[in-house]
Amino acid sequence: MKRMHVHAKTRDLDGSIAFYSAMFGAEPTVVKPDYAKWQLDDPRVNFAISVAGCGASEGIEHLGIQAENTDELAQVYAGLAKADQPVLEEGKTTCCYARSEKSWVKDPNGIVWEAFYTDGEATVYGDPGPLAKGALSAPETTCCPTM
C-alpha cells in the first residue's frame, strides 16, 4: 500500500520535532542533526522535516507518493505519465538518509511532487538532487525542484 509523503522545511528542528512528536503521538523513526522523519501508519504518511537553508523558506517543500515495492512504483510512474506534465526521472539516488529510485513532477499550480521507492538507508543526507539543482524549484526556493 502506497504512503503519502510530506517534506517540510523548518528553522527550528528541535522545536519542530517536539511539536510533531506531540501531534502524531510518536517519536521520529529517523533523527539526524538536520533532519527528522516519522513513518506513520495512522495516518499512513512519511512526514519529514529538514533545516531550511540555501535560501529556502519554512513550510512545505514538496509532496510525494512513496511506493512499498517496484511494482507499486511502476503504477505511480504510469499515473505521472498520464498527468501530462514534464517528468524529471532522477533514477537511483541517495536522499534524506535513504537510497531510493525516484522521479519528480510539478502540478499545474507549481506544487512539486516526488514519486519514489526506498530500498535502503544511507549515512549521509545525499546528493542535493533536482530540488537543490533548480531542476524543479518550487516558487521562491533556490535549493529545491524548477522545471
C-alpha positions as CSV (number, residue, x, y, z in Angstrom):
1,M,0.0,0.0,0.0
2,K,1.4,3.4,-1.0
3,R,2.1,6.1,1.6
4,M,1.7,9.8,1.3
5,H,4.9,11.8,1.7
6,V,5.2,15.3,3.0
7,H,8.5,17.2,3.4
8,A,8.6,20.5,5.2
9,K,11.4,22.9,5.9
10,T,12.0,24.4,9.4
11,R,14.3,26.9,11.0
12,D,13.8,25.2,14.5
13,L,14.4,21.5,14.1
14,D,14.3,20.7,17.9
15,G,11.1,22.7,18.4
16,S,9.5,21.1,15.3
17,I,10.5,17.6,16.4
18,A,8.8,18.3,19.8
19,F,5.7,19.7,18.1
20,Y,5.2,16.9,15.6
21,S,6.1,14.2,18.1
22,A,3.3,15.5,20.3
23,M,0.9,15.9,17.4
24,F,1.5,12.5,16.0
25,G,1.8,10.8,19.4
26,A,5.0,9.2,18.3
27,E,8.8,9.9,18.2
28,P,10.5,10.2,14.8
29,T,11.8,7.0,13.2
30,V,14.9,8.9,12.0
31,V,16.7,11.8,13.6
32,K,19.8,13.5,12.2
33,P,21.3,16.9,13.0
34,D,19.5,18.5,10.1
35,Y,16.5,16.1,9.5
36,A,13.8,14.0,11.1
37,K,11.2,11.6,9.7
38,W,8.1,9.9,11.0
39,Q,7.0,6.8,9.2
40,L,3.4,6.6,10.4
41,D,0.7,4.1,9.9
42,D,-2.1,6.2,11.3
43,P,-2.3,8.4,9.3
44,R,-0.4,6.5,6.7
45,V,2.3,9.1,5.9
46,N,6.0,9.6,5.6
47,F,6.4,13.0,7.2
48,A,9.8,14.5,7.0
49,I,11.3,17.9,8.1
50,S,14.7,19.3,7.4
51,V,16.6,22.5,8.3
52,A,15.7,25.4,5.9
53,G,18.8,26.7,4.2
54,C,20.2,27.7,0.8
55,G,17.5,30.4,0.5
56,A,14.6,28.0,1.2
57,S,11.9,29.3,3.4
58,E,10.0,27.4,6.1
59,G,6.9,25.4,5.0
60,I,6.1,22.6,2.7
61,E,9.0,21.8,0.4
62,H,7.3,19.0,-1.6
63,L,4.7,16.3,-1.5
64,G,5.0,12.7,-2.8
65,I,3.9,9.2,-3.1
66,Q,6.1,6.5,-1.5
67,A,5.8,3.0,-3.1
68,E,6.4,-0.1,-1.0
69,N,7.9,-2.0,-3.9
70,T,8.9,-1.6,-7.5
71,D,5.6,-2.8,-8.9
72,E,3.8,0.0,-7.0
73,L,6.4,2.5,-8.2
74,A,5.6,1.4,-11.8
75,Q,1.9,2.1,-11.1
76,V,2.8,5.6,-9.7
77,Y,5.1,6.3,-12.7
78,A,2.2,5.3,-15.0
79,G,0.0,7.9,-13.3
80,L,2.7,10.5,-13.7
81,A,2.9,9.7,-17.4
82,K,-0.9,10.2,-17.7
83,A,-0.8,13.5,-15.8
84,D,0.5,15.3,-19.0
85,Q,3.3,17.2,-17.2
86,P,7.1,17.0,-17.8
87,V,8.6,14.3,-15.5
88,L,12.2,14.5,-14.3
89,E,13.4,11.0,-13.9
90,E,16.1,11.1,-11.2
91,G,16.6,7.3,-11.1
92,K,18.6,5.7,-8.3
93,T,19.9,8.3,-5.8
94,T,20.8,9.0,-2.1
95,C,18.5,11.5,-0.5
96,C,17.2,12.2,3.0
97,Y,19.5,9.5,4.5
98,A,18.0,6.8,2.2
99,R,18.7,5.0,-1.0
100,S,15.8,5.4,-3.4
101,E,14.6,5.4,-7.0
102,K,12.6,8.5,-7.8
103,S,11.1,10.8,-10.3
104,W,9.7,14.4,-9.9
105,V,6.8,16.3,-11.4
106,K,5.2,19.7,-10.9
107,D,1.4,20.0,-10.9
108,P,-0.3,22.8,-12.8
109,N,-0.2,25.1,-9.8
110,G,3.6,24.6,-9.3
111,I,3.4,22.1,-6.4
112,V,6.4,19.7,-6.6
113,W,5.6,16.0,-6.3
114,E,8.1,13.2,-5.8
115,A,7.3,9.5,-6.7
116,F,9.8,7.1,-5.0
117,Y,10.7,3.7,-3.7
118,T,13.2,3.4,-0.9
119,D,15.4,0.3,-0.7
120,G,17.9,1.1,2.0
121,E,19.4,3.6,4.4
122,A,22.3,5.9,3.9
123,T,24.7,7.6,6.3
124,V,24.6,10.9,4.5
125,Y,21.8,13.3,3.6
126,G,22.8,12.7,0.0
127,D,23.0,14.3,-3.4
128,P,21.1,17.7,-3.4
129,G,19.1,16.3,-6.3
130,P,16.8,18.2,-8.7
131,L,15.3,20.4,-6.0
132,A,18.7,21.9,-5.0
133,K,19.9,22.0,-8.6
134,G,17.0,24.1,-9.6
135,A,15.5,21.4,-11.9
136,L,12.1,21.6,-10.4
137,S,12.2,24.5,-8.0
138,A,9.1,25.4,-6.1
139,P,8.3,29.1,-6.2
140,E,10.5,31.2,-4.0
141,T,13.1,28.5,-3.4
142,T,16.7,28.0,-4.6
143,C,17.5,24.7,-3.1
144,C,14.6,22.6,-4.2
145,P,13.0,21.3,-7.9
146,T,12.4,24.0,-11.2
147,M,11.1,22.8,-14.4
